[in-house]
Every structure is written in structure tokens, then in C-alpha cells.
């Protein structure tokens, strides 16, 4: 067995040496062809550059003399503030006492049901802590000054006052639907 192994080792070593000899034989030290290419390239003349055309003179621009803005100050694209007296349209009553359900966002409240007593309809609204509150038309709830306009069997319809800009407000309809 050992003789076979040593014979295989010797033959594989011989093949490796032959392959190495062929690889090294393919490499030549001659760079004659590269030197010839470089000298030919250097002897060629360069192509003439493209014709240069000077740029046209652009028309001058004159700025209006009425501009009083400092060119080094920051630009501001914010609309000028409107004072509370100048703003028109609806606005919340600053003297109205807030009701308990106005401290919660509308999506945190749940309508639980409806009660009717002596012709007056009441809605049952659950706050995030699980407390049930009884409300009627005219009561406020939600953080956008939402006043209850209509109570139906399945929903509360609200009219909210939302801010649209500096000192400006607009009416928006909202609904708190029953999920039970």
C-alpha cells in the first residue's frame, strides 16, 4: 500500500512541476510590443481642438427700485398674522366653561347607547377610562370644540370648530358612531 501511495505522490509531484514549468515558460520578459505601441502613440499628432465660440452677452436685468428687503436677511414665506379683531368668521367662545368630555380626542370616545325620557333624547358616551357620561344636543365633546347637533339611534352628529390658520376658524362636521 505504501508503495502505491509513494508512486502516486511522485507522479502528482511530477505533474505539478511540469504544469509550473509550462506556466513560467508562457511568461516572457519581452515588452517590445508594448514599447513599440507607446512610441507610435507619442509620435502621432493630436487632433485640432474644437473651434471656440465666445458666449453671447446676456441682456442685463434691472431690479425695481422699490425693493427694501435686505439681501442678507432670511426669506420668510409665512403669511402675515391677522389680528383677532381683523379675522372674520366663526370662533370659539373663550368665556364658555369646558365640559368634561372636551379633554379627550373624539376618536378616544365611544357612543354606548341612547336613552329617551319625556321626549328628550340622551346619548351615553364612554370615555377612555370606561366612565359612561350622559349627553344631549348642545353639549360639547372632543378637543375641537365639537357641539352635539343631532342624536340618532346609531350616532352623534357634531359640528366642530377647527383652526385653519392664524386666528381663523371654520366649521367641520364630525360623527361619533355607535360600535356596540
C-alpha positions in Angstrom: 0.0 0.0 0.0 2.8 2.4 0.9 4.5 1.8 -2.4 1.3 2.7 -4.3 1.0 5.9 -2.3 4.6 7.0 -2.8 4.2 6.2 -6.6 1.0 8.4 -6.7 2.8 11.1 -4.8 5.8 11.1 -7.1 3.6 11.2 -10.2 1.5 14.1 -8.8 4.7 16.0 -7.9 6.0 15.4 -11.4 2.7 16.7 -13.0 2.8 19.8 -10.7 6.4 20.5 -11.7 5.5 20.2 -15.4 2.5 22.5 -15.1 4.6 25.0 -13.2 7.2 24.9 -16.0 4.7 25.5 -18.7 3.1 28.4 -16.8 6.5 30.1 -16.2 7.5 29.4 -19.8 4.5 31.3 -21.1 5.6 34.4 -19.3 8.1 36.3 -21.3 10.3 39.1 -20.2 10.0 40.9 -23.5 7.9 44.1 -23.6 9.0 45.0 -27.1 5.4 45.2 -28.4 4.3 47.5 -25.6 7.3 49.8 -26.1 6.5 49.9 -29.9 2.8 50.9 -29.2 3.8 53.7 -26.8 6.3 55.2 -29.2 3.8 55.1 -32.1 1.2 56.8 -29.9 3.6 59.5 -28.8 4.6 60.2 -32.5 1.1 60.8 -33.6 -0.1 64.4 -33.7 -3.1 65.4 -31.6 -6.3 66.3 -33.3 -7.1 70.0 -33.5 -9.3 71.3 -30.7 -12.9 72.3 -31.4 -13.5 75.8 -32.5 -14.1 78.1 -29.5 -17.1 80.4 -29.8 -17.3 83.1 -27.1 -20.6 83.2 -25.2 -23.2 85.8 -26.2 -23.7 88.7 -23.9 -26.9 88.2 -21.9 -29.3 91.1 -21.5 -28.9 92.9 -18.3 -31.7 92.9 -15.7 -32.7 95.9 -13.7 -34.4 95.3 -10.4 -37.2 97.6 -9.3 -36.0 100.4 -7.0 -38.9 99.9 -4.6 -37.5 96.7 -3.0 -36.4 97.5 0.5 -35.5 93.9 1.6 -32.1 93.3 2.9 -30.4 90.7 0.6 -28.7 89.1 3.6 -31.8 88.6 5.7 -33.6 85.3 5.7 -36.6 84.9 3.4 -40.0 84.3 5.1 -42.9 82.8 3.2 -45.2 82.9 6.2 -48.4 84.9 5.7 -48.6 88.0 7.8 -50.5 87.5 11.0 -54.1 88.6 11.2 -55.1 90.2 14.5 -58.2 88.7 16.3 -60.1 91.9 15.5 -59.4 91.7 11.8 -60.2 88.0 11.4 -63.8 87.3 10.4 -65.8 84.1 10.7 -66.7 81.7 13.4 -64.6 81.4 16.6 -64.9 79.5 19.9 -66.4 81.3 22.9 -63.4 82.0 25.2 -65.8 82.5 28.2 -67.6 79.2 27.9 -66.8 76.7 30.6 -65.3 73.5 29.1 -67.2 70.3 29.7 -65.6 67.1 30.9 -65.6 65.2 27.6 -63.8 68.0 25.8 -60.5 66.9 27.3 -60.4 63.7 25.2 -59.9 63.4 21.4 -63.0 62.4 19.5 -61.6 59.1 18.4 -61.0 58.1 22.1 -64.7 58.4 22.9 -67.3 55.7 22.2 -71.0 56.0 21.9 -72.6 53.3 24.0 -76.3 53.9 23.5 -79.3 56.2 23.6 -81.9 57.0 26.2 -85.2 58.7 25.7 -87.2 60.2 28.5 -90.2 62.6 28.3 -89.5 63.3 24.7 -85.8 64.3 25.3 -83.1 62.1 23.8 -79.8 61.5 25.6 -76.7 59.7 24.4 -74.4 57.6 26.5 -70.7 58.2 25.8 -67.8 56.2 27.2 -64.5 57.9 27.9 -61.1 56.2 27.7 -61.3 55.3 31.5 -64.6 53.5 31.0 -66.8 56.0 32.6 -70.2 56.5 31.0 -71.4 60.1 30.5 -74.9 61.2 29.6 -75.0 64.0 26.9 -77.7 65.7 24.9 -77.9 68.1 22.0 -76.0 71.2 22.7 -73.3 69.5 24.9 -69.7 69.7 23.8 -67.2 66.8 23.4 -63.8 66.3 21.7 -60.9 68.6 21.5 -62.1 70.6 18.6 -65.0 72.5 20.3 -67.4 69.8 19.0 -71.1 70.7 19.8 -73.7 67.9 19.5 -76.2 68.9 16.8 -78.2 65.6 16.4 -78.5 62.4 18.4 -79.7 59.4 16.3 -80.1 55.7 17.3 -76.6 54.9 15.9 -74.6 58.1 16.0 -73.9 61.6 17.4 -73.5 64.3 14.8 -71.2 67.1 15.8 -70.2 70.5 14.5 -66.6 71.2 15.3 -64.6 74.5 15.1 -61.2 73.8 13.8 -58.3 76.2 13.3 -57.3 76.8 9.6 -54.6 79.4 10.1 -53.6 82.4 12.2 -56.7 83.4 14.2 -59.0 81.8 11.6 -61.6 79.0 12.3 -64.1 77.1 10.3 -67.0 74.7 10.9 -66.5 71.0 10.2 -69.0 68.1 10.6 -68.0 65.1 12.6 -69.7 61.9 13.7 -69.3 59.7 16.7 -70.9 56.4 15.7 -72.0 53.5 18.0 -69.8 50.5 17.8 -71.8 48.2 20.0 
